[in-house]
Amino acid sequence: LYLQVQNPWVRKAMLETADRMGELAGAPNQIAGWPPAVNKPFPNVALIDHNGTPFDLDSLKGKPTLIEIVAMSCAGCQAYSGGNRVGGYGGFPSQPDLQSIDEYFSRFTGGLDLHSNKINFVQIIIYNLKLEPAGPAELAAWRKHFQFDRSANTAVLSGGKALANQASFNMIPGFILLDKDLVVRFDATGHNPRHNLYSELLPAVRRMM
């Protein structure tokens, strides 16, 4: 029945039932230092890329890093990735009042390019379209759909079952800004963010470069 439904918002509602969302929100966190904390180094969590290769967080040092916490079924996450420009991934909707993060990045940093070699952009996918941890093939498909495969500075990663916990759930949708030493400086995650994405986090990028 789910696959026969054409309306993307109805499909989303059928997937995100109250019981399922409650189950996700209640998943225990067993990772030390998670969630990331402002003025602390970003936790050294185990991540894999779209090839299934372990990702070395230390490879990000030397540049500011913008990290996005993502669920593929999240309409806001789809929009920030570019869903209102290239279409939603997997037949899921994009939040209609949101532009892509690269557009907001340019606007609120004074014209900087999110996909330049001056900054790292990392998406950590917490859940796939089935609200399960994303595997390499799904990361690759998401990456290709939103054309992130064209940007050398962009990584699409998964933390597997370990990151599929309540702390991560509470951060979706959202962005974290790290300085050149991978210290968390701004936290605009979740529905009650500590910092405002547009007036605080993004304008700070230029000062970090």
C-alpha positions as CSV (number, residue, x, y, z in Angstrom):
1,L,0.0,0.0,0.0
2,Y,2.8,2.4,0.9
3,L,4.4,2.1,-2.5
4,Q,1.1,2.8,-4.2
5,V,0.6,6.1,-2.5
6,Q,1.6,9.0,-4.9
7,N,1.4,12.0,-2.5
8,P,4.8,12.3,-0.9
9,W,3.5,14.0,2.2
10,V,1.0,11.1,2.8
11,R,3.9,8.6,2.3
12,K,5.9,10.5,4.8
13,A,3.1,10.4,7.3
14,M,2.6,6.7,6.8
15,L,6.2,6.0,7.6
16,E,6.6,8.4,10.5
17,T,3.9,6.9,12.8
18,A,3.7,8.0,16.4
19,D,4.9,4.6,17.6
20,R,7.9,4.5,15.2
21,M,9.0,8.1,16.0
22,G,8.6,7.3,19.7
23,E,10.8,4.3,19.3
24,L,13.5,6.3,17.5
25,A,13.4,9.1,20.1
26,G,13.8,6.6,22.9
27,A,16.9,4.8,21.5
28,P,19.7,4.9,24.1
29,N,23.0,6.8,23.5
30,Q,26.1,4.7,24.2
31,I,28.7,7.0,22.6
32,A,30.9,8.9,25.0
33,G,30.9,12.7,24.3
34,W,27.8,12.5,22.1
35,P,26.0,14.8,21.3
36,P,28.7,17.3,20.4
37,A,29.1,20.2,22.8
38,V,30.0,23.8,22.1
39,N,33.7,24.7,22.8
40,K,34.6,21.0,23.0
41,P,36.3,18.9,20.2
42,F,33.9,17.1,17.9
43,P,33.6,13.5,19.2
44,N,35.7,11.0,17.4
45,V,32.8,8.8,16.4
46,A,33.1,6.0,13.9
47,L,31.8,7.0,10.4
48,I,31.8,5.5,7.0
49,D,31.6,7.1,3.6
50,H,29.6,6.2,0.4
51,N,32.2,3.6,-0.4
52,G,31.9,1.9,3.0
53,T,35.3,3.2,3.9
54,P,36.0,4.5,7.5
55,F,36.2,8.3,7.5
56,D,39.1,9.9,9.3
57,L,37.8,13.0,11.0
58,D,41.3,14.4,11.4
59,S,41.4,14.8,7.6
60,L,39.1,17.8,8.2
61,K,41.6,19.7,10.2
62,G,43.0,23.0,8.8
63,K,39.7,24.3,7.5
64,P,36.3,25.2,9.1
65,T,33.8,22.4,8.8
66,L,30.1,22.7,8.5
67,I,28.3,19.5,9.6
68,E,24.7,18.8,8.9
69,I,22.8,16.1,10.8
70,V,20.3,14.5,8.4
71,A,17.4,12.0,8.2
72,M,16.6,11.2,4.6
73,S,12.9,11.3,5.4
74,C,13.1,14.8,6.9
75,A,11.5,17.4,4.6
76,G,13.7,20.1,6.0
77,C,16.8,18.0,5.3
78,Q,15.7,17.3,1.8
79,A,15.2,21.0,1.2
80,Y,18.5,22.0,2.6
81,S,20.2,19.4,0.4
82,G,18.6,21.0,-2.7
83,G,15.3,19.2,-3.0
84,N,13.4,22.3,-4.1
85,R,15.9,22.6,-6.9
86,V,16.5,19.1,-8.1
87,G,13.5,17.2,-6.6
88,G,13.2,15.2,-3.5
89,Y,15.3,12.1,-3.0
90,G,13.3,8.8,-3.1
91,G,10.0,10.4,-3.8
92,F,10.0,12.2,-0.5
93,P,8.9,15.8,-0.1
94,S,11.1,18.9,0.5
95,Q,9.9,21.6,2.9
96,P,8.6,24.2,0.4
97,D,9.7,27.3,2.4
98,L,13.4,26.3,2.6
99,Q,16.2,26.9,0.1
100,S,19.3,24.8,-0.1
101,I,22.1,25.2,2.4
102,D,24.5,26.3,-0.3
103,E,22.2,29.2,-1.2
104,Y,21.8,30.3,2.5
105,F,25.6,29.8,2.9
106,S,26.3,32.3,0.1
107,R,23.7,34.8,1.4
108,F,24.8,34.9,5.0
109,T,28.5,34.6,4.6
110,G,28.8,37.5,2.2
111,G,29.1,35.5,-1.0
112,L,31.3,32.6,0.0
113,D,30.9,29.2,-1.8
114,L,30.0,26.2,0.3
115,H,31.6,23.9,-2.2
116,S,34.9,25.7,-2.4
117,N,38.2,24.3,-1.1
118,K,38.1,26.8,1.8
119,I,35.7,24.8,3.9
120,N,34.6,21.2,4.6
121,F,30.9,20.3,4.3
122,V,29.9,17.0,5.9
123,Q,26.5,15.4,6.0
124,I,26.0,12.8,8.7
125,I,23.0,10.7,7.7
126,I,21.4,9.3,10.8
127,Y,18.4,7.6,9.1
128,N,17.6,6.4,5.6
129,L,14.1,6.6,4.0
130,K,13.0,3.6,6.1
131,L,14.1,5.3,9.3
132,E,17.0,2.9,9.7
133,P,20.8,3.5,9.6
134,A,21.9,4.3,6.1
135,G,24.3,2.0,4.2
136,P,27.0,2.9,1.6
137,A,24.7,2.4,-1.4
138,E,22.1,4.8,0.1
139,L,24.8,7.3,0.9
140,A,26.1,7.1,-2.7
141,A,22.6,7.5,-4.2
142,W,21.8,10.5,-2.0
143,R,25.2,12.0,-2.8
144,K,24.6,11.6,-6.5
145,H,21.0,12.8,-6.5
146,F,21.9,16.1,-4.8
147,Q,25.1,16.4,-6.9
148,F,27.4,16.4,-3.9
149,D,29.6,14.0,-5.9
150,R,30.7,17.1,-7.9
151,S,32.2,18.7,-4.8
152,A,35.6,17.6,-3.6
153,N,35.1,19.2,-0.2
154,T,31.8,17.4,0.5
155,A,31.4,14.1,2.4
156,V,28.2,12.1,3.0
157,L,28.7,9.8,5.9
158,S,26.8,7.4,8.2
159,G,27.4,6.5,11.8
160,G,25.4,3.2,11.6
161,K,23.4,1.9,14.4
162,A,25.6,3.5,17.0
163,L,24.5,7.0,16.0
164,A,20.8,6.1,15.6
165,N,19.9,7.2,19.1
166,Q,17.8,9.8,20.9
167,A,20.6,12.4,21.1
168,S,21.0,12.3,17.3
169,F,17.2,12.2,16.8
170,N,16.9,15.5,18.8
171,M,19.5,17.2,16.5
172,I,17.5,16.7,13.2
173,P,17.5,18.9,11.3
174,G,20.5,21.0,12.1
175,F,24.0,22.3,11.5
176,I,27.2,22.4,13.6
177,L,30.2,24.6,12.8
178,L,33.7,23.5,13.7
179,D,36.8,25.6,13.7
180,K,40.0,24.6,12.0
181,D,40.9,22.4,15.0
182,L,37.6,20.5,14.9
183,V,36.3,22.3,18.0
184,V,32.5,22.9,18.0
185,R,31.9,26.7,18.0
186,F,28.2,26.9,16.9
187,D,25.3,24.6,17.3
188,A,22.1,25.2,15.3
189,T,20.6,21.7,15.6
190,G,17.1,20.6,16.4
191,H,13.9,22.5,16.8
192,N,15.3,24.7,19.7
193,P,18.9,25.4,18.6
194,R,21.4,27.1,20.8
195,H,22.5,29.3,17.9
196,N,20.6,30.8,15.0
197,L,21.7,29.3,11.7
198,Y,21.3,32.5,9.7
199,S,22.2,35.3,12.1
200,E,24.9,33.5,14.1
201,L,26.4,30.3,12.7
202,L,26.7,31.1,9.0
203,P,28.1,34.7,9.5
204,A,30.8,33.2,11.7
205,V,32.3,31.2,8.9
206,R,34.1,34.1,7.3
207,R,35.8,35.0,10.6
208,M,37.1,31.4,10.9
209,M,38.7,31.4,7.5
